[in-house]
Amino acid sequence: MDMPLIEGCVDSYESCAAACRGGADRLELCANLSIGGTTPSPAFFRQVKRDFSVPVHVLIRPRFGDFLYTREELAQMEEEIRMFRELGASGVVFGALTPDGDLDMEAMARLMGCAGDMHVTLHRAFDMTRDPLEALEDAVRLDCRTILTSGQARSAAEGKEVLRAVFRQAAGRLDIMAGSGVKRGNILEIHRYTGIRAFHTTGRRGPVESGMRYRKEGVSMGLPSLSEYELWRTDEEEFRACGEIVHALAREVGN
């Protein structure tokens, strides 16, 4: 496709609203972004599909951690893909690896079969593969339509060498979308170095303070490094700034 596109990575209704007001072309719907994202609930999907007009892609990830899935986890993923397809999702986002760091072609083919004609994005499991260029060719063979990647680095800005190599080798056979640490201050740098025009961002600038007045200290409901009284949400102004930069790439001469 090679068209400028900005995708909002969102795990709350408020973040969906902020991203859409800020000009999102598409949403990747998740739960639990503080641990890298997991599959959202059907109820959340139905709310978003009802209230927002942009295409919605759904993350299919049964748990936090690696992408080496058991037979039972794969069965769960297959059922979730079929369910979200029936609910009207425009696409699904998933990835599965072998113990040796390659795409698990058998597992991926099973999941692709459940997706049918939905848009399939290979997510950042790609960034955990042994050889990104080999994984790219595997993704092409599977008929994935997009690869979401940071260039096998902590952020897309740090991974720009790999991003450039992957984008060049893809040669339009599928879309390469840069994600992780994408902000208004680095989109142009990443684009001009790599050629990539599709970007994936949460559009967050910092935590939102909880509305709780009474606060119980010394009790954690999850990871002890995370405060129960800080909420991470998409910032409309930041997302709009990112979107304006991405959409302006259509006017760049010679790209």
N, C-alpha and C positions, 0 to 999 in steps of 0.2 A: 504493500500500500504506500509506504513512504510519505504519508501525509502528517503534518503536525497534529499531535494529539496529546492531551494531558488527562491522565487517569487519577482519580482521587482514591486513595487507599483509606478506607473508613471502617470504623467498628461501632459507631453510634448514630442514632437518628440525627442528633445535632451536627455531627461531622458531615453527614450526607447533605444536610441542608446548606451548611457553609460552603462545601465544595461545589454544589450545584449553583448557588448564588455567585460563586467565584468563577464560574465558567467551565466546569468539568465537562469533558466530552464523554466520559465514561466513569463508572464507579467499580472498584473492586471491593466487594462486601466481605467483611471478615468479622470475627470476634477476637477479643484478647490480643490486640496489637502489641501490648506491653511484653508479650512473650513470643512475638513474631507472627502472630495470627493463627487462628484456627477456624473451623467451619462455623458460620453463623447459623442462627436458628431460622426455621421456616417462617415463624411469626415476624421476625425482623425483616426478612426478605419481602414478605407480603406487604408490610408497611411501606418499605422503600419503593417497591414496584408500583404501589397505589399512588404514592404522593410525588414521585419524581419521574420526569420524562426521559432521562438519559438511559442508555443501555447499562444494564447491571450484570457484571461478572461476579461469580461466587467462588471464594476460596474453598477448596476441598482439602482439608488437612485435619486429621482426626485428633492430633495431639501435638504438644510441644516436643521438640527434639529432632532427631535425625529423620531421614527420608527412607529408611529401610523398614518396610512395612511387613507385618505378619499377614498370614492368610485371612485372619478375621478382620484386621484393619482394612485390607483391600476390599473385602466384601462390604464393609461399612461404607467405604468411599464410593463403591459402585452404586450402592443403594442411594446415597446422597446425590450423586450426579443425576441419576434417573429422576429422583424427586424434584430437584431444582429445574431440570429440563421440563417436567410436567407443570411446574409452577410458573414457567415462562422466563427463566433466566436467559439472557442473551449469550452468556458464555460461562465457562468454568475454568478454574486455575488450579493446577496440580502438578505434582512431580513425584517420581519414585526412583530410587537408586538401588544398585546392587552393593554388596559388601565391599567390592573393589572400586567403587566410585564411578561406575558407568551408569547411564540410564538403564533402568530395568525394562527392557523392551517388551518382555512378556506382560509384566504388570501394566505398563503404559498402554499397550495395545488393548488390554481388557478395559481400562478406564476410557480410552478413546472410543471404544465401541459403545459404551454407555452414553457418551456425550452426543453421538449422532451428528447432526449438522450444526451443533452449537460451536461457537468460537472457542478454541482451546488455547490457553496460555500455559506454557511450561514455566513454572515459577522459579524462585531462586534456589531450588534444588540444583539447578544448572550451575550455580556458583560453588557448589560443593563437589562437582565432578572432577575426575582426574585429568581430563583433557577437554577443554571447552570447545575446541574446533571439531573434535570427534563427536561430542555431545550435540553440537549444532547439526551435524549431518544426520545423526540419529533422530533429532527432532523433525528435520525435514522429511525423513522417511516415514515418520509417524503421522505426517500431515498436521502438526501443530501450526497454528497461525501466528503465534507471538512467542518470543522468549523474553521474560522479565529478568534482568540481570544487573548486577553492580560491577561486572567485569571481574568477578572472583576476588573482590576486595571489600573492605568494610563499608565503603561508599562508592558511588558511581564516579565521583571526581577522582578518587584514588585509583580506580580500576580502568581509567580511560584508555590505557594501552591495549588491554584485552578487549574492551568494548570496540575500539577501532578495528581490531583484527576480526572480531566476530561479525561486526556490521559489514565489513568488506567481503568476507567469505559468504555471508548470507545472500548478498547480491539480489535482494528483493524477493527471494524465495519465501521468506516469512519476515515478519516485523521484529526488530530488535528494540525493546523498550528499556530505557535506563531507569533504574530505581535504587533506592537507598541513599539517604542524605541529599536528595535533590531539593534545592532551594532556589529562590530568585537570584541569588548571587553566583550560582555555578552552572545554570542551564546553558547559557551561551558558550561558556568555556567547554562544556562537555560536547555540545553540538558541533562547534567549530573544529574540535579535535577529532571527533569520531564520525560525524555525519548524521548521527542519530537525531530524529525529530519527534520521537514518542517518549514521553516522560511519565513517571509514576511517582506520586508524592502524597504524603499525609497532609502537607501544608500546615504542619504544626510549628509553633514558635516557642512554646513553653507550657508548663502545666497551668490548668485552670483551678483556682482554689475551690475546694468543696464548700457547699452551703451549710454543712454541719456546724452548729454552734457548740454542741457538746462533743468533746473528742476524747475517746478512751485511749490513753497512752499505754504503750507496752504490749499491745495486742495486734498481731498481724494476721490478716486473712489469706495472705498469699506469700509472694516473695518478700523476705524481710527488707530488701533493698528498696522496695516501692512503698510510698506512703499511701495509706488508705484515704487521705484527704487531699490528694492531688489528682485531677482528671486531665487526661491528655486528649485534646480535641483539635480538629481542623480549625485553623484560623482563616476566616473569610478573606481578610486583607492579604495575607501571605499567599493564599491559594490564587486569588485574583491576579496578583503580581506575577506569579509563576505562569498562569494561564496566558496572560497578555504577552509574555516573552515567547512562550511556545507558539502561540497562534501567529505571532509576527514572523516566524520562520518561513511561512508561506510566501512572504514578500522578499526574502533574500535572493538576490540575483546570483545565478550560477550554482544553486544547490538543488 
